Amino acid sequence: MKLNIEIGTKYVITGTTHDLVLSEKRVVNDGDKAGQEYLSRLGYYSKFEHLVKELCHREILASEAQSLQALHQHIKVLGLSLSKAVDDFVESKS
């Protein structure tokens, strides 16, 4: 089964039975393809748990949270978003 799981509007998880790829959605700013969306690969992973850890790490570093409570809320929202995206993917394949 080939994976293609969109996590919110920022990330996409793709892969096969052998690997997983975490990509970030980006937009071309100039040139002939200005305004077009593309995927920028952030990493390759052999286990889903490693991909999720990297995703959390990136989101924590990018977060503007000023307190542990705000950071906790940010991580909670990310977890819910990831869970919903995986559930939607599984439902679409059944």
N, C-alpha and C positions, 0 to 999 in steps of 0.2 A: 504494500500500500504506500503510495507516495503522499507525503505530508505537504500541506500548504495551509498553515494556520496563521491568520492575521490577528495580531495582538493590538487591539485598539487601532489608532491611526498611525502609529509610529514604527511598529516592528512586525516582522513576518518570520515564521519558523517554517523551513522547508527541509526536505530530506527524504531518504529512502530507508530500507531496512539496515543499512550499514552506517549511515551518518546523519547528523542533524546540522542544519545551518541556521544561524541567527543573523537576520539582515535588518537593516534600518531603512525605512522609506525616506527618500530624499528627493528634492526637486532641482532640476538643472536651472541655474540662474542666468546663464548667458549663452550666446551662440544660436545655432539653428534649432536646437532642441530645448530652448528656454521654456520653462513652465512644465516640461514633461517630468513625470515621476519615474524614478528608478530605484533599484534595491542595491544598497551598499552592504557587502558581507562584513559582518563583525567577527565571526568566528565559526569554526567547525567543532562539533562535539560528538563523542561516541555515546554519551548517556544524556538522557533528558534532564536529569538532576543537575548536571554540570552546566547545561544551557540555562536553566532557571537561575542558578546561582550567579552566573555572569549577567543575566538580565537584571536581577535584583541589584547587583553591584553597580552596574551602569546607572540605574535609576536612582540609587542612593547618592552617587556622586553628582548627578545632574539635578538632584532635588534642591529646592530653595528652602527646605524646612529649617526652621530656626530653633526647634525644640525636639526632644525625643518623642513627644506626643504627636507632633506634626509629621515626623519621620515615620512613626508607627502607622499613622493614618495613610500616608503615601504608599507604604509597603502593602497595607491591607487592600487598598484600591487596586494596586498592581496585581495582587494575588487573585482578587475577584475577577479582574479583566482576563487574566490568564486562564482561570478556571472556566469562565464562560466561553472563551474562544476554543478551548479543548473540547468542552461539551458540545458546542455547535458543530465542530468538525466531526466528532464521533457520531452525532445524530445524522449528519449529512451522508455518512458512509453506511448507515444501517438501512 
